[in-house]
Structures are given as structure tokens and as C-alpha cells.
Amino acid sequence: MAAATEPDIGQVDLLDEIVRLKKERNAVLLAHFYQESEIQDVADFIGDSLALAREAEKTKAEVICFAGVHFMAETAKILNPERIVVVPDLDAGCSLADGCPADRLEQWQSRFPDDAVTISYINCSAAVKARSDIICTSSNAKKIVESVPADKTILFAPDKNLGRYLIKETGRHMELYPGTCIVHETFSERKLVELRTRHPDAKLIAHPECEESLLDTADYIGSTSKLLSFVVEDAAEAYIVATESGILHQMQKNAPGKTLIAAPPEGNCACNECPFMKLNTPEKLYLALRDLKPRLEMDEELRLRAKKPLDRMLELSA
């Protein structure tokens, strides 16, 4: 595990060096679907938050290099305290997590009965997980909500759009924390109407973090991994994809004959790309494996408290 003398970054083939360093460090590279395509192509495992949590839980590697955002790397450390967890960029955060700090969540929780059950979307900090009863992802959220006894008040944080969608799906009333994802709230309904007019045979598929008005017009709603599976298995030939545009790379690889159209944001911006996910680059990934830093560290008491609701999620998702 001792770091050997490494060549200067300007003198290496980054992707070849990443492959070499993974083997040398006994490292596993976990990458989210929203990472740039070069990182996806060199990863050992690509997935959504639930799949990545499962992979982090079962890995035997000495080093976990997490190409995602901060809360995902925290999840890996919570589940693997004895392993080194490195991230390409510690500043790769999440608008949902940033908008729901633990003290604000605690203030919000105080407005409801003490025996209320807090379900927190995995897009939150370890400190928020520690104040939650169960964690969920968009893949398993419906199952998690339905596991709560009918007589219990459910507090759902931090994504109000996902929560509103789950209320419709389950029929359960839930109190919703007022948080949103900066990517999924930016899609332009006006531009989508224009796009569907130009592509009348294309199906609109959307992540449940999108605004309610967009979900009401979608042909299919699902988590990132379910959107991928739908494109591969469905009979249509064209799809308008309303989620972070990084997923289109895997869709193109798995369904090469199909037409994929990224849902347009409002304005002439790249707002359908997560600015936090895109902080990770092959250069930063190479350096993280070369130097085994930045490392994600965590207070043990916090880790143990955050692990309980994560373990509950994984048990219910088995």
C-alpha cells in the first residue's frame, strides 16, 4: 500500500494509469451513472445510489475510490469503516444534502409527534442519516414507505418532489421537507412540449425528483437504473430523458439502436448536468488513486448512528 514514485500527471495515459493503480492499490472504483463517460468506462461498477451502496457493503477491496458525490462516499465509509475511502473531489456535494443540514432537519422534526418515522432520501449527509429512522433511494422508496405501520406519521426528507410522487404511489400521507434537486427542477415544460411536438413518437421518461407537472405528462417514471432498464426493454425507438444527462452514456451503450434526447433545461445552459458530479475528472481520479487522498474520514459515534437507518434500508431492500 506504500505509495511508489509516480510519473507526473502530464506524462501519463490517465485511463491506463487508473487501471494500473486500481490493481496496485487493491482498489475498487465505484461510479454513479451521472459521472462523465470516461470515468464510467474505467469503473469496476456503475450504478444508482442503491446499487452502489450494496456494492460498497460487500466489497473486499482495501480501497474504495468513489466517483460520485460526497454523501455517496460517506455511505461507503459508514458501511466500511476499516477501508480507505477516497474521492476525486471533496467539494462534489449535492443540492439536496446542502439544503437539509442536520440542525435544520431537527428543527423541522420538532414540529411533529415524537413517534413520527423519518424516512430520509439517501441524498443527505451522514448527520442527517443519523437523525433518521430509515434511509431510502428512488429505487426502493415505495417499498420503504409501505413498510411503515399505517398509524405512524411519516416525515419525508429532503426531496419534496420524490415525496409527493410517493404519496400518489402509496396513498400514504407524508409530511414533506421542502428540498429539491437543482438538476431535476430545471427542466423546461415549454421546451418539452416543443420537443414532443418535433418527436411525436418519443416517450418521455423521468426521474421522480422532477417537478410534479412534468411527472404528470411522463410516459414512464423511475429511478436512474429503472430508466436505463426501461429504454433497453421497451419497444419504442426514441426517448426524451428527464434526468441528469450522464445516464445517456449507459443507455447508448445498452440500447445502441435507439434515439435518446436529453430533456432541455430552461435557458441556454447545461443545467441538465449536475455541476457537483462533473467536478470529478479523470485527472482527479488518477491523483486520488495515486496519492490515496482526499480521504473521507468520519467520527465513529456518528458513523454508528448513521449506519442503523442504512442497515434498515438494506434489510428491507433485500
C-alpha positions as CSV (number, residue, x, y, z in Angstrom):
1,M,0.0,0.0,0.0
2,A,3.0,2.3,0.2
3,A,2.9,4.9,-2.5
4,A,5.7,4.5,-5.1
5,T,7.2,7.2,-7.1
6,E,4.7,8.1,-9.7
7,P,5.1,9.9,-13.1
8,D,4.0,13.5,-13.5
9,I,0.3,13.7,-14.5
10,G,1.2,15.4,-17.8
11,Q,3.3,12.3,-18.8
12,V,0.8,9.5,-18.3
13,D,-2.2,8.0,-20.1
14,L,-4.7,8.7,-17.4
15,L,-7.1,5.8,-18.1
16,D,-4.3,3.2,-18.4
17,E,-2.8,4.6,-15.2
18,I,-6.1,4.4,-13.4
19,V,-6.4,0.7,-14.4
20,R,-2.9,0.1,-13.2
21,L,-3.4,1.9,-9.9
22,K,-6.6,0.1,-9.1
23,K,-4.7,-3.2,-9.3
24,E,-1.7,-1.9,-7.4
25,R,-3.8,-0.4,-4.6
26,N,-6.3,-3.3,-4.4
27,A,-8.9,-0.6,-5.1
28,V,-12.5,-0.8,-6.4
29,L,-13.8,2.1,-8.4
30,L,-17.5,2.8,-7.9
31,A,-19.1,5.3,-10.2
32,H,-22.5,6.8,-10.4
33,F,-24.4,6.9,-13.7
34,Y,-24.1,10.7,-13.7
35,Q,-20.3,10.7,-14.0
36,E,-18.7,11.7,-17.3
37,S,-18.4,8.8,-19.8
38,E,-14.6,8.3,-19.4
39,I,-15.0,7.7,-15.7
40,Q,-17.9,5.3,-16.3
41,D,-15.9,3.3,-18.8
42,V,-13.0,2.7,-16.4
43,A,-15.2,1.9,-13.3
44,D,-15.5,-1.5,-11.8
45,F,-19.1,-0.9,-11.0
46,I,-21.6,1.7,-12.3
47,G,-25.0,2.1,-10.7
48,D,-27.5,4.3,-8.9
49,S,-27.4,5.0,-5.2
50,L,-28.9,1.8,-4.0
51,A,-26.7,-0.4,-6.2
52,L,-23.6,1.5,-5.2
53,A,-24.5,1.2,-1.5
54,R,-24.8,-2.6,-2.0
55,E,-21.5,-2.8,-3.8
56,A,-19.8,-0.7,-1.1
57,E,-21.3,-3.0,1.6
58,K,-19.9,-6.2,0.0
59,T,-16.6,-5.2,-1.4
60,K,-13.4,-6.9,-0.3
61,A,-11.1,-4.3,-1.7
62,E,-8.7,-2.4,0.6
63,V,-9.5,0.9,-1.1
64,I,-12.8,2.3,-2.3
65,C,-12.5,5.1,-4.8
66,F,-15.9,6.7,-5.1
67,A,-16.6,8.7,-8.2
68,G,-19.8,10.3,-7.2
69,V,-20.7,13.0,-4.7
70,H,-19.9,13.4,-1.1
71,F,-22.9,11.7,0.5
72,M,-22.2,8.6,-1.6
73,A,-18.7,8.3,-0.4
74,E,-19.9,8.9,3.2
75,T,-22.3,5.9,2.7
76,A,-19.3,3.8,1.6
77,K,-17.4,4.8,4.7
78,I,-20.4,4.2,7.0
79,L,-20.6,0.6,5.7
80,N,-16.8,0.1,5.6
81,P,-15.1,1.8,8.5
82,E,-11.9,-0.3,8.1
83,R,-11.4,0.5,4.4
84,I,-9.7,3.6,2.9
85,V,-12.4,5.6,1.1
86,V,-11.0,8.2,-1.4
87,V,-12.9,10.7,-3.6
88,P,-11.7,12.6,-6.6
89,D,-13.0,15.9,-5.2
90,L,-14.3,16.5,-1.7
91,D,-16.2,19.5,-2.9
92,A,-18.5,17.3,-5.0
93,G,-21.6,17.9,-2.9
94,C,-25.4,17.7,-3.6
95,S,-28.0,20.4,-3.6
96,L,-30.4,18.2,-1.7
97,A,-27.9,17.4,1.0
98,D,-26.7,21.0,1.2
99,G,-30.3,22.2,1.6
100,C,-31.0,19.9,4.5
101,P,-28.3,20.3,7.2
102,A,-28.9,18.3,10.4
103,D,-29.8,21.2,12.6
104,R,-32.5,22.4,10.1
105,L,-33.9,18.9,9.9
106,E,-34.0,18.7,13.7
107,Q,-36.0,21.9,13.8
108,W,-38.4,20.6,11.2
109,Q,-38.8,17.3,13.0
110,S,-39.6,19.1,16.3
111,R,-42.9,20.3,14.8
112,F,-44.3,16.7,14.6
113,P,-45.1,13.9,17.1
114,D,-42.1,12.3,18.8
115,D,-43.0,8.9,17.4
116,A,-43.1,10.0,13.8
117,V,-41.0,8.0,11.5
118,T,-38.4,9.9,9.5
119,I,-37.5,8.5,6.1
120,S,-34.6,10.3,4.5
121,Y,-33.7,10.0,0.9
122,I,-30.1,8.8,0.6
123,N,-29.1,12.2,-0.9
124,C,-28.3,13.6,2.6
125,S,-25.4,13.9,4.9
126,A,-24.3,11.3,7.5
127,A,-25.5,13.7,10.2
128,V,-29.0,13.7,8.6
129,K,-28.9,9.9,8.3
130,A,-28.1,9.7,12.0
131,R,-31.3,11.6,12.7
132,S,-33.4,9.3,10.5
133,D,-35.2,6.0,11.1
134,I,-34.9,4.6,7.6
135,I,-33.0,5.6,4.5
136,C,-34.4,5.1,1.0
137,T,-33.3,5.6,-2.6
138,S,-35.6,6.3,-5.6
139,S,-35.3,2.6,-6.4
140,N,-36.7,1.3,-3.1
141,A,-38.6,4.3,-1.7
142,K,-42.1,2.9,-2.4
143,K,-41.2,-0.3,-0.6
144,I,-39.7,1.6,2.3
145,V,-42.8,3.9,2.7
146,E,-45.1,0.9,2.6
147,S,-43.1,-0.8,5.4
148,V,-44.1,1.9,7.9
149,P,-47.2,1.0,10.0
150,A,-50.3,2.8,8.9
151,D,-50.8,4.5,12.3
152,K,-47.4,6.3,12.2
153,T,-46.8,9.8,10.9
154,I,-44.1,9.8,8.2
155,L,-41.7,12.6,7.8
156,F,-40.0,12.5,4.4
157,A,-36.8,14.4,3.7
158,P,-35.2,16.1,1.9
159,D,-36.8,15.8,-1.6
160,K,-40.3,17.1,-1.8
161,N,-40.8,16.1,-5.4
162,L,-39.9,12.5,-4.7
163,G,-42.1,12.6,-1.6
164,R,-45.1,14.0,-3.5
165,Y,-44.7,11.2,-6.1
166,L,-44.6,8.6,-3.3
167,I,-47.8,10.0,-1.8
168,K,-49.5,9.3,-5.1
169,E,-47.9,5.9,-5.5
170,T,-48.7,4.6,-2.0
171,G,-51.7,6.6,-0.8
172,R,-49.8,7.4,2.4
173,H,-49.9,10.9,3.7
174,M,-46.4,12.2,4.5
175,E,-45.0,15.5,5.8
176,L,-42.5,16.7,3.2
177,Y,-39.3,18.6,3.9
178,P,-39.1,21.5,1.4
179,G,-36.0,20.4,-0.6
180,T,-35.4,19.9,-4.3
181,C,-32.6,18.8,-6.7
182,I,-31.2,21.7,-8.8
183,V,-30.9,19.4,-11.8
184,H,-34.4,17.8,-11.7
185,E,-36.3,21.1,-11.0
186,T,-34.7,22.9,-14.0
187,F,-36.4,21.0,-16.9
188,S,-38.4,23.4,-19.1
189,E,-42.1,22.3,-19.6
190,R,-42.4,24.7,-22.5
191,K,-39.3,23.3,-24.2
192,L,-40.5,19.7,-23.5
193,V,-43.8,20.5,-25.3
194,E,-41.9,21.8,-28.3
195,L,-39.6,18.7,-28.2
196,R,-42.5,16.3,-28.1
197,T,-44.1,18.1,-31.0
198,R,-40.9,17.6,-33.0
199,H,-40.6,13.9,-31.9
200,P,-44.2,12.7,-31.5
201,D,-43.2,9.0,-31.3
202,A,-40.6,9.6,-28.5
203,K,-41.6,8.5,-25.0
204,L,-40.9,11.0,-22.1
205,I,-39.2,9.1,-19.3
206,A,-38.5,10.9,-16.0
207,H,-36.9,10.6,-12.6
208,P,-39.3,11.1,-9.7
209,E,-37.2,14.0,-8.4
210,C,-38.6,16.1,-11.3
211,E,-41.4,18.6,-10.7
212,E,-44.9,17.2,-10.4
213,S,-46.2,18.9,-13.6
214,L,-43.5,17.2,-15.6
215,L,-44.2,13.8,-14.0
216,D,-47.9,14.2,-14.8
217,T,-47.0,14.1,-18.5
218,A,-44.4,11.4,-18.4
219,D,-44.8,8.0,-20.1
220,Y,-42.7,6.3,-17.5
221,I,-41.3,7.4,-14.1
222,G,-38.4,5.5,-12.4
223,S,-35.1,5.6,-10.7
224,T,-32.0,6.1,-12.7
225,S,-31.4,2.3,-13.0
226,K,-35.1,1.7,-13.9
227,L,-35.0,4.4,-16.6
228,L,-32.0,2.5,-18.1
229,S,-33.8,-0.8,-18.0
230,F,-36.9,0.7,-19.5
231,V,-35.0,2.1,-22.5
232,V,-33.3,-1.3,-23.0
233,E,-36.5,-3.4,-22.7
234,D,-39.2,-1.1,-24.1
235,A,-40.3,-1.4,-27.7
236,A,-40.2,2.3,-28.6
237,E,-37.4,3.7,-30.7
238,A,-37.0,7.1,-29.2
239,Y,-37.0,8.6,-25.7
240,I,-36.8,12.0,-24.2
241,V,-34.9,11.5,-20.9
242,A,-35.6,13.8,-18.0
243,T,-32.8,13.2,-15.6
244,E,-29.1,14.1,-15.4
245,S,-27.7,13.6,-18.8
246,G,-24.8,11.4,-17.7
247,I,-27.2,8.4,-17.9
248,L,-27.4,8.7,-21.7
249,H,-23.9,7.1,-22.0
250,Q,-25.1,3.8,-20.5
251,M,-28.3,4.0,-22.4
252,Q,-26.5,4.4,-25.7
253,K,-24.2,1.5,-24.8
254,N,-27.0,-0.8,-23.8
255,A,-29.5,0.2,-26.5
256,P,-27.4,1.4,-29.4
257,G,-30.2,1.4,-32.0
258,K,-32.4,3.8,-30.1
259,T,-32.7,7.6,-30.3
260,L,-32.0,9.4,-26.9
261,I,-32.8,13.0,-26.4
262,A,-31.8,14.9,-23.3
263,A,-34.7,16.8,-21.7
264,P,-34.0,20.5,-22.2
265,P,-33.4,22.9,-19.2
266,E,-34.8,26.4,-19.1
267,G,-32.4,28.8,-20.7
268,N,-29.4,28.1,-22.8
269,C,-27.4,26.3,-20.1
270,A,-26.1,22.8,-19.3
271,C,-28.4,22.7,-16.3
272,N,-29.4,19.1,-17.0
273,E,-25.8,18.2,-15.9
274,C,-25.1,18.0,-12.2
275,P,-22.3,20.6,-11.5
276,F,-21.3,18.6,-8.4
277,M,-21.0,15.2,-10.3
278,K,-19.0,16.9,-13.0
279,L,-16.4,18.2,-10.5
280,N,-14.9,14.7,-10.8
281,T,-12.5,14.3,-13.7
282,P,-10.1,11.5,-14.9
283,E,-7.2,13.7,-13.7
284,K,-8.6,14.0,-10.2
285,L,-9.5,10.3,-10.2
286,Y,-5.9,9.4,-11.1
287,L,-4.5,11.6,-8.4
288,A,-6.9,10.1,-5.8
289,L,-5.7,6.6,-6.6
290,R,-2.0,7.7,-6.9
291,D,-1.9,9.6,-3.6
292,L,-4.8,7.8,-1.7
293,K,-6.3,11.2,-1.0
294,P,-8.5,13.1,-0.4
295,R,-9.7,10.5,2.1
296,L,-13.1,10.6,3.7
297,E,-12.9,10.2,7.5
298,M,-15.8,10.0,9.9
299,D,-16.4,10.2,13.6
300,E,-17.2,6.7,14.9
301,E,-20.2,7.7,17.0
302,L,-21.7,9.5,14.0
303,R,-20.9,6.5,11.8
304,L,-22.7,4.0,14.1
305,R,-25.8,6.2,14.4
306,A,-25.9,6.7,10.6
307,K,-25.4,3.0,9.9
308,K,-28.6,2.0,11.7
309,P,-31.1,3.5,9.2
310,L,-28.9,2.4,6.3
311,D,-28.9,-1.2,7.6
312,R,-32.6,-0.9,7.9
313,M,-32.9,0.1,4.2
314,L,-30.6,-2.7,3.1
315,E,-32.6,-5.2,5.1
316,L,-35.9,-4.0,3.6
317,S,-34.5,-4.0,0.1
318,A,-33.1,-7.5,0.2
